[in-house]
Amino acid sequence: MSLPYPLSRRRFVASAAGAVAGLVAGPALVGPDGARAVPRPGAMPALPDGLFALGVASGDPAPDGVVLWTRLAPDPVYGVGMPDVDVPVLWEVADDEGFRRVRWRRKALARPALGHSVHVELRGLGPNREYWYRFRVGGQVSETGRTRTAPAPGERVRNLRFAFASCQDFQAGRYTAYPHLVAEDVAFVAFLGDYIYENTPNPNAPRLHEGTGEPLTLTDYRNRHAQYRTDPDLRKAHASVPWIVTLDDHEVDNNWADEIPQDPALQTPEAFRARRVAAFQAYYEHMPLRRSSMPNGLDMRLYRRLSFGRLASLHVLDTRQYRSDQPATLEQAYDPTRSMTGEEQEHWLVRGMSDRHVRWNLLANQVMWAQNDRTAGPAQTFDLDNWDGYRAQRRRLLEFFGSGRTTNPVVLTGDRHATWVCDLKPDFDDPASPVVGAELTGTSISTGGDANTASFHATYDPIMAESPHWKYIDNRRGYVVCDVTEEALHARLRVVDTVLAPEARVATAARFEVVAGVPGVRVLSEDTPA
């Protein structure tokens, strides 16, 4: 497929890349094929207590393994509290929670250059199986994590259950959805962006961000990530199930695009590039990502594909690093050279979705694809940070969805702090344009606080009446659980009644169905919010 816009070339800045060369140089990961050298006995200074304050996590499940993660941080929010030395960390993987049948027991190095984080890229496990893991330094032992590998390539999978979530502003409320998500017994969680927020501390918020301003440096971003990871419900969610993560804007700066910040008048190009380098480094240090995602200066490879037998492929998108700047007008949104993903990632996506041996093509995506007018009546208002600002590329991809070259595309989206369930069409303004796919835009974990449902529906119900591709809208907090079979994808919107208390009740607000071979989405049931 020939694309009309040129391949976006990253402008590497020697000063920005050189400033962190020591942080990203050399491998810091180990797998079961061998351990790194460790310091001589007696060379290690005394270590403080509480090394595993940030918990454990696993991610990116493959048929033969996963990534295991921890970070040594006894004083996590205020500079970590670790000595500036490599620390050997013992890790164990077992067939059982009691570690009576240990599969692997090896050592990895937690290095200061990577914030004393540990990424074990594990191989040699069996497909579609549960395992338990933990870490140890001296007499200190982490909590036990549970993980699961993916089905084998070519395996006929009868059912795949997973959840997706996004947008967990620490200041907006508590993560009351996560205990309920853990109880869903999903194979993985797809987190679609806005894992942290770069907002300044708000003294009127339910919970206060650390620091005195927005994060700018590596230490700032490390502290912000660490503060989020101290939340017990988030820690438990990470320890209970593998996560597949991608970032959106708030992990760096609101509405950033490639090397352009939200406010170019207030951040010089050099300052923003250095900020992006720091943000990427801290993001990698806190996520269960493979070494292929280790940052290299300004760049971090996050778009990737995970397979679950012959049933589904999950195409993880990155709609920030390679995008053109947001358009200023609707006319500019139709510019064929404007791209959300860049040419290379678009080619990668089309190639991957063209595999006819896979039943479902699921896209882990950040910002909304479906046209989303914000004004009732003949006037139209759009948020051009979404795919509404990149209409030529969107139409090209949606025409591919309907070309017969791919099977059962379903876009899973975050960002909106509300739920939008929509049919996808190449031309949303043309009633004759065919439905070619479905989009499930999920709500936030906490961002936005407790929802004002009356105000939301007063604004958007009149617009929904003018938007026939919208099938369901809601603005309560929660997550979405999907059950995928060869015949259909069934999704449940799970909402909590509050994020302003330590605990909350959960309910199923609506159920949706996408039938294999039938483009579009159907609402099976919905409640009426109080």
Kinemage of the C-alpha trace (Angstrom):
@kinemage 1
@onewidth
@group {chain A} dominant
@subgroup {mainchain}
@vectorlist {calphas} color= white
{ca met a 1} P 0.000 0.000 0.000
{ca ser a 2} L 1.498 3.331 -1.039
{ca leu a 3} L 0.794 6.142 1.387
{ca pro a 4} L 0.618 9.809 0.324
{ca tyr a 5} L 2.611 11.269 3.206
{ca pro a 6} L 6.381 11.037 3.643
{ca leu a 7} L 7.976 8.808 6.243
{ca ser a 8} L 8.328 10.892 9.379
{ca arg a 9} L 12.007 11.201 10.283
{ca arg a 10} L 12.834 11.584 13.963
{ca arg a 11} L 15.027 14.549 14.662
{ca phe a 12} L 17.682 13.247 17.011
{ca val a 13} L 19.265 15.877 19.212
{ca ala a 14} L 22.748 15.033 20.382
{ca ser a 15} L 22.445 16.939 23.611
{ca ala a 16} L 19.199 15.266 24.631
{ca ala a 17} L 20.318 11.763 23.676
{ca gly a 18} L 23.758 12.217 25.167
{ca ala a 19} L 22.303 13.358 28.467
{ca val a 20} L 20.907 9.863 29.070
{ca ala a 21} L 23.379 7.698 27.188
{ca gly a 22} L 24.485 6.168 30.464
{ca leu a 23} L 20.880 5.355 31.367
{ca val a 24} L 20.131 3.252 28.319
{ca ala a 25} L 23.505 1.864 27.336
{ca gly a 26} L 23.930 -1.899 27.535
{ca pro a 27} L 21.459 -4.667 28.381
{ca ala a 28} L 20.045 -4.772 31.884
{ca leu a 29} L 17.669 -7.698 31.419
{ca val a 30} L 18.133 -11.404 32.021
{ca gly a 31} L 16.226 -14.540 31.159
{ca pro a 32} L 16.489 -18.209 32.108
{ca asp a 33} L 19.372 -18.649 29.659
{ca gly a 34} L 21.809 -17.207 32.186
{ca ala a 35} L 22.452 -14.619 34.867
{ca arg a 36} L 24.619 -11.517 34.812
{ca ala a 37} L 27.742 -11.219 36.877
{ca val a 38} L 27.085 -10.047 40.428
{ca pro a 39} L 29.241 -8.060 42.841
{ca arg a 40} L 31.859 -9.911 44.888
{ca pro a 41} L 30.814 -11.051 48.367
{ca gly a 42} L 31.317 -8.244 50.824
{ca ala a 43} L 31.170 -5.550 48.125
{ca met a 44} L 27.488 -4.805 48.741
{ca pro a 45} L 26.637 -2.037 51.207
{ca ala a 46} L 23.867 -2.576 53.713
{ca leu a 47} L 20.477 -2.132 52.064
{ca pro a 48} L 17.457 -0.485 53.707
{ca asp a 49} L 14.260 -2.310 54.536
{ca gly a 50} L 11.187 -2.105 52.309
{ca leu a 51} L 12.955 -2.818 49.010
{ca phe a 52} L 9.762 -4.121 47.363
{ca ala a 53} L 7.489 -1.199 48.225
{ca leu a 54} L 6.341 -0.950 44.589
{ca gly a 55} L 5.255 -4.559 44.315
{ca val a 56} L 5.644 -6.907 41.359
{ca ala a 57} L 4.136 -7.180 37.905
{ca ser a 58} L 4.149 -9.268 34.741
{ca gly a 59} L 3.343 -8.346 31.184
{ca asp a 60} L 3.339 -9.060 27.449
{ca pro a 61} L 2.402 -12.751 27.725
{ca ala a 62} L 3.764 -15.041 25.025
{ca pro a 63} L 3.126 -18.775 24.596
{ca asp a 64} L 6.460 -19.614 26.253
{ca gly a 65} L 6.857 -16.839 28.804
{ca val a 66} L 6.200 -13.353 30.104
{ca val a 67} L 8.088 -10.335 31.380
{ca leu a 68} L 8.499 -10.236 35.168
{ca trp a 69} L 9.045 -6.842 36.816
{ca thr a 70} L 9.928 -5.259 40.106
{ca arg a 71} L 11.810 -2.142 41.227
{ca leu a 72} L 13.813 -1.748 44.406
{ca ala a 73} L 12.559 1.467 46.002
{ca pro a 74} L 12.459 1.616 49.809
{ca asp a 75} L 11.701 5.369 49.719
{ca pro a 76} L 9.815 5.374 46.424
{ca val a 77} L 8.283 8.845 46.256
{ca tyr a 78} L 11.305 10.775 47.475
{ca gly a 79} L 14.261 9.638 45.416
{ca val a 80} L 14.016 5.851 45.946
{ca gly a 81} L 16.497 5.575 48.844
{ca met a 82} L 18.861 3.092 47.153
{ca pro a 83} L 22.682 3.176 47.155
{ca asp a 84} L 24.333 3.828 43.796
{ca val a 85} L 25.375 0.193 43.212
{ca asp a 86} L 24.202 -2.809 41.242
{ca val a 87} L 22.099 -5.116 43.418
{ca pro a 88} L 21.685 -8.835 42.644
{ca val a 89} L 18.041 -9.888 42.836
{ca leu a 90} L 17.000 -13.530 43.019
{ca trp a 91} L 13.837 -14.344 41.086
{ca glu a 92} L 11.819 -17.543 41.188
{ca val a 93} L 9.035 -18.947 39.018
{ca ala a 94} L 6.926 -21.882 40.200
{ca asp a 95} L 4.055 -24.058 39.063
{ca asp a 96} L 2.254 -23.482 42.346
{ca glu a 97} L 1.597 -20.600 44.704
{ca gly a 98} L 3.471 -22.303 47.534
{ca phe a 99} L 6.660 -22.633 45.408
{ca arg a 100} L 6.911 -26.373 46.014
{ca arg a 101} L 7.585 -26.914 42.288
{ca val a 102} L 10.041 -24.203 41.283
{ca arg a 103} L 10.666 -23.948 37.538
{ca trp a 104} L 13.349 -21.250 37.519
{ca arg a 105} L 15.572 -19.714 40.130
{ca arg a 106} L 18.083 -17.200 38.787
{ca lys a 107} L 19.605 -13.802 39.529
{ca ala a 108} L 19.221 -10.473 37.786
{ca leu a 109} L 20.939 -7.181 38.451
{ca ala a 110} L 18.954 -4.147 39.577
{ca arg a 111} L 21.046 -1.282 38.236
{ca pro a 112} L 21.009 2.388 39.222
{ca ala a 113} L 21.015 3.330 35.525
{ca leu a 114} L 17.515 1.840 35.239
{ca gly a 115} L 16.265 3.030 38.605
{ca his a 116} L 17.029 -0.358 40.179
{ca ser a 117} L 14.222 -1.864 38.123
{ca val a 118} L 14.332 -5.518 37.079
{ca his a 119} L 12.872 -6.829 33.828
{ca val a 120} L 13.114 -10.604 33.477
{ca glu a 121} L 12.233 -11.616 29.931
{ca leu a 122} L 11.227 -15.148 30.732
{ca arg a 123} L 11.185 -18.016 28.241
{ca gly a 124} L 10.753 -21.778 28.464
{ca leu a 125} L 7.285 -21.972 30.039
{ca gly a 126} L 4.282 -23.913 28.794
{ca pro a 127} L 1.509 -22.227 26.784
{ca asn a 128} L -1.793 -21.092 28.281
{ca arg a 129} L -0.769 -21.873 31.874
{ca glu a 130} L -0.662 -20.105 35.211
{ca tyr a 131} L 2.600 -19.527 37.070
{ca trp a 132} L 3.644 -17.810 40.268
{ca tyr a 133} L 6.748 -15.674 40.782
{ca arg a 134} L 8.575 -13.637 43.409
{ca phe a 135} L 11.816 -11.735 44.011
{ca arg a 136} L 14.295 -11.832 46.878
{ca val a 137} L 17.198 -9.664 48.076
{ca gly a 138} L 18.911 -11.077 51.158
{ca gly a 139} L 16.206 -11.699 53.724
{ca gln a 140} L 13.650 -9.463 52.001
{ca val a 141} L 11.059 -11.203 49.829
{ca ser a 142} L 8.537 -9.571 47.541
{ca glu a 143} L 4.875 -10.406 47.466
{ca thr a 144} L 3.961 -13.326 45.203
{ca gly a 145} L 2.686 -12.559 41.736
{ca arg a 146} L 0.503 -14.679 39.513
{ca thr a 147} L 0.818 -14.629 35.749
{ca arg a 148} L -0.383 -16.537 32.699
{ca thr a 149} L 1.169 -17.400 29.353
{ca ala a 150} L -0.626 -17.050 26.019
{ca pro a 151} L -2.005 -20.000 24.037
{ca ala a 152} L 0.312 -21.743 21.579
{ca pro a 153} L 0.549 -20.536 17.974
{ca gly a 154} L -2.090 -22.236 15.887
{ca glu a 155} L -4.001 -23.450 18.961
{ca arg a 156} L -7.759 -23.429 18.614
{ca val a 157} L -8.794 -21.336 21.623
{ca arg a 158} L -12.385 -21.671 22.732
{ca asn a 159} L -12.556 -18.540 24.882
{ca leu a 160} L -10.364 -15.579 25.715
{ca arg a 161} L -11.392 -13.310 28.574
{ca phe a 162} L -9.553 -10.040 29.082
{ca ala a 163} L -10.202 -6.565 30.448
{ca phe a 164} L -9.183 -3.142 29.245
{ca ala a 165} L -8.857 0.068 31.215
{ca ser a 166} L -7.256 3.511 31.067
{ca cys a 167} L -6.921 6.919 32.718
{ca gln a 168} L -6.114 6.605 36.421
{ca asp a 169} L -5.480 10.127 37.708
{ca phe a 170} L -4.192 9.653 41.265
{ca gln a 171} L -5.597 13.004 42.352
{ca ala a 172} L -9.097 12.331 41.004
{ca gly a 173} L -9.911 9.475 43.356
{ca arg a 174} L -9.127 5.962 44.476
{ca tyr a 175} L -8.738 2.906 42.269
{ca thr a 176} L -11.855 1.181 43.571
{ca ala a 177} L -12.388 -0.630 40.276
{ca tyr a 178} L -9.261 -2.762 40.523
{ca pro a 179} L -10.347 -5.212 43.267
{ca his a 180} L -13.368 -6.042 41.119
{ca leu a 181} L -11.280 -6.338 37.963
{ca val a 182} L -8.976 -8.830 39.718
{ca ala a 183} L -12.023 -10.946 40.585
{ca glu a 184} L -12.999 -11.202 36.889
{ca asp a 185} L -10.286 -13.857 36.338
{ca val a 186} L -9.045 -12.407 33.049
{ca ala a 187} L -6.097 -13.633 30.981
{ca phe a 188} L -4.638 -10.134 30.756
{ca val a 189} L -5.359 -6.447 31.254
{ca ala a 190} L -4.805 -4.096 28.331
{ca phe a 191} L -4.028 -0.650 29.735
{ca leu a 192} L -4.584 1.921 26.999
{ca gly a 193} L -2.837 4.998 28.334
{ca asp a 194} L -2.694 7.761 30.936
{ca tyr a 195} L -1.151 5.501 33.546
{ca ile a 196} L 0.118 8.593 35.349
{ca tyr a 197} L -0.860 12.246 35.079
{ca glu a 198} L 1.686 15.031 34.865
{ca asn a 199} L -0.605 17.544 36.561
{ca thr a 200} L 0.703 19.764 39.333
{ca pro a 201} L -0.388 18.949 42.905
{ca asn a 202} L -3.931 20.127 43.608
{ca pro a 203} L -4.523 20.858 47.319
{ca asn a 204} L -8.282 20.465 46.782
{ca ala a 205} L -8.028 16.995 45.234
{ca pro a 206} L -9.045 13.810 47.074
{ca arg a 207} L -5.402 12.677 46.890
{ca leu a 208} L -2.380 14.904 46.384
{ca his a 209} L 0.286 14.449 43.754
{ca glu a 210} L 3.849 14.447 45.066
{ca gly a 211} L 6.238 17.269 44.247
{ca thr a 212} L 5.618 20.951 43.676
{ca gly a 213} L 4.923 21.136 39.948
{ca glu a 214} L 4.734 19.105 36.764
{ca pro a 215} L 7.431 16.440 36.354
{ca leu a 216} L 10.226 17.513 34.030
{ca thr a 217} L 13.301 15.497 34.966
{ca leu a 218} L 13.993 11.790 35.274
{ca thr a 219} L 13.813 12.039 39.066
{ca asp a 220} L 10.462 13.856 38.790
{ca tyr a 221} L 8.934 11.185 36.569
{ca arg a 222} L 10.351 8.376 38.680
{ca asn a 223} L 8.756 9.885 41.779
{ca arg a 224} L 5.396 10.319 40.045
{ca his a 225} L 5.332 6.744 38.752
{ca ala a 226} L 6.425 5.437 42.137
{ca gln a 227} L 3.648 7.324 43.893
{ca tyr a 228} L 1.072 5.678 41.646
{ca arg a 229} L 2.603 2.247 42.249
{ca thr a 230} L 2.264 2.635 46.023
{ca asp a 231} L -1.522 2.401 45.664
{ca pro a 232} L -2.464 -1.011 47.131
{ca asp a 233} L -5.284 -1.720 44.684
{ca leu a 234} L -3.083 -0.975 41.679
{ca arg a 235} L -0.292 -3.120 43.131
{ca lys a 236} L -2.692 -6.021 43.636
{ca ala a 237} L -3.989 -5.731 40.075
{ca his a 238} L -0.465 -5.895 38.702
{ca ala a 239} L 0.439 -8.865 40.893
{ca ser a 240} L -2.674 -10.826 39.889
{ca val a 241} L -2.624 -10.792 36.086
{ca pro a 242} L -0.258 -9.871 33.235
{ca trp a 243} L -0.680 -6.387 31.781
{ca ile a 244} L -0.180 -5.221 28.197
{ca val a 245} L 0.525 -1.513 28.341
{ca thr a 246} L 0.816 1.424 25.997
{ca leu a 247} L 0.999 5.122 26.733
{ca asp a 248} L -1.026 8.140 25.681
{ca asp a 249} L -0.283 11.786 26.442
{ca his a 250} L -0.269 12.292 30.222
{ca glu a 251} L 2.694 9.972 30.724
{ca val a 252} L 4.663 12.842 29.154
{ca asp a 253} L 2.659 16.044 28.598
{ca asn a 254} L -0.992 16.689 27.776
{ca asn a 255} L -1.743 16.447 24.038
{ca trp a 256} L 1.878 16.139 22.937
{ca ala a 257} L 2.564 15.080 19.370
{ca asp a 258} L 5.945 13.658 18.396
{ca glu a 259} L 8.423 16.389 19.413
{ca ile a 260} L 5.775 19.071 19.941
{ca pro a 261} L 4.501 19.813 23.465
{ca gln a 262} L 1.050 21.047 24.376
{ca asp a 263} L 2.376 24.577 24.886
{ca pro a 264} L 5.311 25.280 22.526
{ca ala a 265} L 5.429 28.894 23.692
{ca leu a 266} L 6.314 27.699 27.208
{ca gln a 267} L 8.570 24.720 26.406
{ca thr a 268} L 11.499 25.081 24.026
{ca pro a 269} L 12.112 22.229 21.569
{ca glu a 270} L 15.274 21.296 23.479
{ca ala a 271} L 13.497 21.320 26.852
{ca phe a 272} L 10.619 19.190 25.593
{ca arg a 273} L 12.918 16.652 23.976
{ca ala a 274} L 14.803 16.286 27.250
{ca arg a 275} L 11.474 15.958 29.073
{ca arg a 276} L 10.302 13.254 26.677
{ca val a 277} L 13.561 11.319 27.138
{ca ala a 278} L 13.110 11.446 30.923
{ca ala a 279} L 9.434 10.448 30.751
{ca phe a 280} L 10.138 7.470 28.489
{ca gln a 281} L 12.957 6.281 30.717
{ca ala a 282} L 10.779 6.386 33.841
{ca tyr a 283} L 7.879 4.739 31.989
{ca tyr a 284} L 10.062 1.809 30.951
{ca glu a 285} L 11.476 1.480 34.452
{ca his a 286} L 7.972 1.009 35.886
{ca met a 287} L 6.346 -1.225 33.250
{ca pro a 288} L 6.666 -4.954 32.511
{ca leu a 289} L 8.012 -4.343 29.005
{ca arg a 290} L 10.427 -6.360 26.904
{ca arg a 291} L 13.936 -5.166 26.043
{ca ser a 292} L 12.664 -4.297 22.552
{ca ser a 293} L 10.814 -1.417 24.242
{ca met a 294} L 13.843 -0.062 26.097
{ca pro a 295} L 14.111 3.657 25.233
{ca asn a 296} L 16.871 4.853 22.952
{ca gly a 297} L 17.040 8.596 23.492
{ca leu a 298} L 13.840 10.077 22.069
{ca asp a 299} L 12.486 6.758 20.829
{ca met a 300} L 10.749 3.832 22.482
{ca arg a 301} L 9.199 1.035 20.429
{ca leu a 302} L 5.749 0.449 21.913
{ca tyr a 303} L 3.660 -0.695 18.964
{ca arg a 304} L 3.738 -4.468 18.905
{ca arg a 305} L 1.547 -7.505 18.326
{ca leu a 306} L 0.540 -10.298 20.691
{ca ser a 307} L -1.183 -13.470 19.552
{ca phe a 308} L -3.630 -15.739 21.361
{ca gly a 309} L -3.717 -18.912 19.306
{ca arg a 310} L -5.802 -18.681 16.168
{ca leu a 311} L -8.513 -16.811 18.023
{ca ala a 312} L -7.171 -13.260 18.289
{ca ser a 313} L -4.320 -10.896 17.616
{ca leu a 314} L -3.904 -7.810 19.784
{ca his a 315} L -2.313 -4.967 17.825
{ca val a 316} L -0.946 -2.464 20.348
{ca leu a 317} L -0.823 1.020 18.827
{ca asp a 318} L 1.257 4.087 19.601
{ca thr a 319} L -0.599 7.236 18.548
{ca arg a 320} L 1.773 9.801 20.127
{ca gln a 321} L 5.392 9.284 19.054
{ca tyr a 322} L 4.854 9.408 15.308
{ca arg a 323} L 1.816 11.631 14.858
{ca ser a 324} L 1.651 14.896 12.965
{ca asp a 325} L 0.779 17.907 15.072
{ca gln a 326} L -2.921 18.304 15.801
{ca pro a 327} L -4.727 20.351 13.140
{ca ala a 328} L -6.087 23.762 14.002
{ca thr a 329} L -9.150 23.504 11.728
{ca leu a 330} L -11.481 20.853 10.380
{ca glu a 331} L -10.216 21.598 6.876
{ca gln a 332} L -6.693 20.687 7.951
{ca ala a 333} L -8.005 17.414 9.382
{ca tyr a 334} L -8.606 16.189 5.808
{ca asp a 335} L -4.962 16.735 4.818
{ca pro a 336} L -3.779 13.383 3.354
{ca thr a 337} L -0.246 13.949 4.648
{ca arg a 338} L -1.415 14.160 8.256
{ca ser a 339} L -0.826 10.936 10.194
{ca met a 340} L -1.720 9.618 13.616
{ca thr a 341} L 0.693 6.677 13.467
{ca gly a 342} L 3.377 7.457 10.915
{ca glu a 343} L 3.859 5.473 7.721
{ca glu a 344} L 5.923 2.630 9.175
{ca gln a 345} L 3.415 1.820 11.908
{ca glu a 346} L 0.505 2.001 9.461
{ca his a 347} L 2.214 -0.495 7.141
{ca trp a 348} L 2.912 -2.713 10.157
{ca leu a 349} L -0.740 -2.583 11.229
{ca val a 350} L -2.128 -3.388 7.789
{ca arg a 351} L 0.294 -6.281 7.324
{ca gly a 352} L -0.560 -7.736 10.716
{ca met a 353} L -4.303 -7.388 10.261
{ca ser a 354} L -4.087 -9.140 6.879
{ca asp a 355} L -3.377 -12.517 8.499
{ca arg a 356} L -6.471 -14.484 7.533
{ca his a 357} L -5.626 -17.326 9.946
{ca val a 358} L -6.683 -15.151 12.912
{ca arg a 359} L -10.368 -14.894 13.782
{ca trp a 360} L -10.372 -11.506 15.588
{ca asn a 361} L -8.215 -8.421 15.142
{ca leu a 362} L -8.253 -6.335 18.314
{ca leu a 363} L -6.619 -2.903 18.366
{ca ala a 364} L -5.295 -1.568 21.694
{ca asn a 365} L -5.694 2.098 20.873
{ca gln a 366} L -5.490 5.372 22.768
{ca val a 367} L -7.821 7.996 21.259
{ca met a 368} L -11.291 7.660 19.762
{ca trp a 369} L -11.733 6.543 16.135
{ca ala a 370} L -15.486 7.132 15.735
{ca gln a 371} L -16.619 10.607 14.751
{ca asn a 372} L -17.563 12.457 17.911
{ca asp a 373} L -19.406 15.730 17.498
{ca arg a 374} L -19.463 17.829 20.684
{ca thr a 375} L -22.310 20.198 19.755
{ca ala a 376} L -26.013 19.456 19.208
{ca gly a 377} L -27.712 20.910 16.155
{ca pro a 378} L -26.317 21.857 12.765
{ca ala a 379} L -23.060 23.248 14.168
{ca gln a 380} L -20.247 20.739 14.682
{ca thr a 381} L -17.374 20.781 17.178
{ca phe a 382} L -14.634 18.175 17.300
{ca asp a 383} L -11.673 17.337 19.478
{ca leu a 384} L -8.964 17.225 16.811
{ca asp a 385} L -6.533 15.432 19.141
{ca asn a 386} L -8.637 12.317 18.404
{ca trp a 387} L -8.872 10.521 15.063
{ca asp a 388} L -11.364 13.220 14.053
{ca gly a 389} L -8.242 15.332 13.434
{ca tyr a 390} L -6.675 12.735 11.115
{ca arg a 391} L -9.542 11.993 8.758
{ca ala a 392} L -7.720 11.001 5.595
{ca gln a 393} L -5.707 8.317 7.366
{ca arg a 394} L -8.753 7.199 9.350
{ca arg a 395} L -10.772 6.770 6.171
{ca arg a 396} L -7.927 4.872 4.505
{ca leu a 397} L -7.708 2.432 7.416
{ca leu a 398} L -11.475 2.033 7.737
{ca glu a 399} L -11.722 1.286 4.023
{ca phe a 400} L -9.112 -1.404 4.641
{ca phe a 401} L -11.301 -2.735 7.493
{ca gly a 402} L -14.105 -3.208 4.973
{ca ser a 403} L -11.955 -4.486 2.113
{ca gly a 404} L -12.237 -8.182 2.939
{ca arg a 405} L -8.479 -8.353 3.573
{ca thr a 406} L -8.905 -8.576 7.355
{ca thr a 407} L -11.294 -10.310 9.739
{ca asn a 408} L -13.466 -8.959 12.533
{ca pro a 409} L -11.708 -5.709 13.498
{ca val a 410} L -12.619 -4.310 16.924
{ca val a 411} L -10.971 -1.150 18.239
{ca leu a 412} L -10.478 -0.901 22.019
{ca thr a 413} L -10.006 2.704 23.118
{ca gly a 414} L -9.273 4.735 26.244
{ca asp a 415} L -8.794 8.481 26.830
{ca arg a 416} L -12.398 9.722 26.938
{ca his a 417} L -13.164 9.181 30.664
{ca ala a 418} L -16.507 7.898 29.421
{ca thr a 419} L -17.877 4.959 27.479
{ca trp a 420} L -18.706 5.296 23.793
{ca val a 421} L -19.730 2.157 21.889
{ca cys a 422} L -19.875 2.813 18.160
{ca asp a 423} L -20.071 1.389 14.679
{ca leu a 424} L -17.145 2.360 12.465
{ca lys a 425} L -17.678 3.676 8.918
{ca pro a 426} L -15.277 5.147 6.361
{ca asp a 427} L -17.541 8.205 6.036
{ca phe a 428} L -19.564 8.987 9.146
{ca asp a 429} L -21.471 11.783 7.387
{ca asp a 430} L -22.752 9.510 4.610
{ca pro a 431} L -25.735 7.322 5.617
{ca ala a 432} L -24.847 4.949 2.780
{ca ser a 433} L -21.287 4.397 4.012
{ca pro a 434} L -20.996 0.759 5.137
{ca val a 435} L -20.300 -0.349 8.692
{ca val a 436} L -16.846 -1.950 8.655
{ca gly a 437} L -15.995 -2.503 12.324
{ca ala a 438} L -16.754 -1.743 15.950
{ca glu a 439} L -15.179 0.478 18.579
{ca leu a 440} L -15.488 0.013 22.331
{ca thr a 441} L -14.268 3.154 24.070
{ca gly a 442} L -13.967 2.436 27.771
{ca thr a 443} L -14.304 4.802 30.681
{ca ser a 444} L -11.610 5.814 33.178
{ca ile a 445} L -10.467 4.096 36.349
{ca ser a 446} L -10.572 7.363 38.317
{ca thr a 447} L -10.084 10.391 36.050
{ca gly a 448} L -13.013 12.751 36.289
{ca gly a 449} L -13.925 11.613 39.794
{ca asp a 450} L -17.467 10.487 40.558
{ca ala a 451} L -19.625 11.014 37.506
{ca asn a 452} L -22.385 13.561 37.073
{ca thr a 453} L -24.539 11.365 34.862
{ca ala a 454} L -27.389 13.858 34.550
{ca ser a 455} L -25.141 16.581 33.163
{ca phe a 456} L -23.397 14.140 30.825
{ca his a 457} L -26.615 12.850 29.304
{ca ala a 458} L -28.120 16.324 29.072
{ca thr a 459} L -25.169 17.291 26.882
{ca tyr a 460} L -24.676 14.160 24.818
{ca asp a 461} L -28.104 12.539 24.432
{ca pro a 462} L -29.202 15.204 21.892
{ca ile a 463} L -25.963 14.653 19.961
{ca met a 464} L -26.461 10.894 20.089
{ca ala a 465} L -29.829 11.351 18.390
{ca glu a 466} L -27.932 12.944 15.493
{ca ser a 467} L -25.145 10.343 15.492
{ca pro a 468} L -26.588 7.003 14.361
{ca his a 469} L -23.199 5.291 14.645
{ca trp a 470} L -23.236 5.890 18.434
{ca lys a 471} L -24.866 2.867 20.067
{ca tyr a 472} L -24.268 3.543 23.776
{ca ile a 473} L -22.811 6.288 25.981
{ca asp a 474} L -22.124 6.522 29.732
{ca asn a 475} L -19.693 8.402 31.977
{ca arg a 476} L -19.384 6.325 35.148
{ca arg a 477} L -15.969 5.042 36.272
{ca gly a 478} L -14.885 1.432 35.687
{ca tyr a 479} L -13.510 -0.946 33.049
{ca val a 480} L -14.641 -3.317 30.287
{ca val a 481} L -14.438 -7.129 30.305
{ca cys a 482} L -14.476 -8.968 26.974
{ca asp a 483} L -15.178 -12.649 26.305
{ca val a 484} L -14.058 -13.691 22.832
{ca thr a 485} L -15.063 -16.900 21.085
{ca glu a 486} L -14.956 -17.893 17.430
{ca glu a 487} L -18.600 -16.864 17.121
{ca ala a 488} L -18.708 -13.506 18.919
{ca leu a 489} L -17.092 -10.954 21.180
{ca his a 490} L -19.207 -10.174 24.237
{ca ala a 491} L -18.300 -7.145 26.340
{ca arg a 492} L -19.531 -6.012 29.747
{ca leu a 493} L -19.172 -2.456 31.007
{ca arg a 494} L -18.440 -2.730 34.741
{ca val a 495} L -18.925 0.472 36.738
{ca val a 496} L -18.235 1.379 40.374
{ca asp a 497} L -20.468 3.609 42.470
{ca thr a 498} L -17.636 5.803 43.776
{ca val a 499} L -13.923 6.554 43.572
{ca leu a 500} L -14.052 8.817 46.623
{ca ala a 501} L -14.122 6.061 49.256
{ca pro a 502} L -11.697 3.205 49.957
{ca glu a 503} L -14.141 0.640 48.585
{ca ala a 504} L -16.984 0.627 46.075
{ca arg a 505} L -19.733 -1.586 44.759
{ca val a 506} L -19.568 -2.734 41.143
{ca ala a 507} L -22.365 -3.372 38.658
{ca thr a 508} L -22.741 -4.294 35.007
{ca ala a 509} L -24.017 -1.150 33.311
{ca ala a 510} L -24.403 -2.642 29.827
{ca arg a 511} L -23.618 -5.639 27.653
{ca phe a 512} L -22.532 -5.530 24.013
{ca glu a 513} L -22.058 -8.054 21.232
{ca val a 514} L -19.972 -8.131 18.071
{ca val a 515} L -20.834 -11.155 15.943
{ca ala a 516} L -18.061 -12.666 13.835
{ca gly a 517} L -18.559 -11.808 10.181
{ca val a 518} L -21.108 -9.072 10.967
{ca pro a 519} L -19.428 -5.652 11.199
{ca gly a 520} L -20.647 -3.350 13.931
{ca val a 521} L -21.752 -3.675 17.532
{ca arg a 522} L -25.085 -4.402 19.173
{ca val a 523} L -26.265 -3.368 22.645
{ca leu a 524} L -27.715 -6.407 24.414
{ca ser a 525} L -28.745 -4.736 27.665
{ca glu a 526} L -28.256 -1.508 29.567
{ca asp a 527} L -29.306 -0.060 32.880
{ca thr a 528} L -30.590 3.422 33.603
{ca pro a 529} L -28.130 5.321 35.828
{ca ala a 530} L -29.652 6.957 38.861
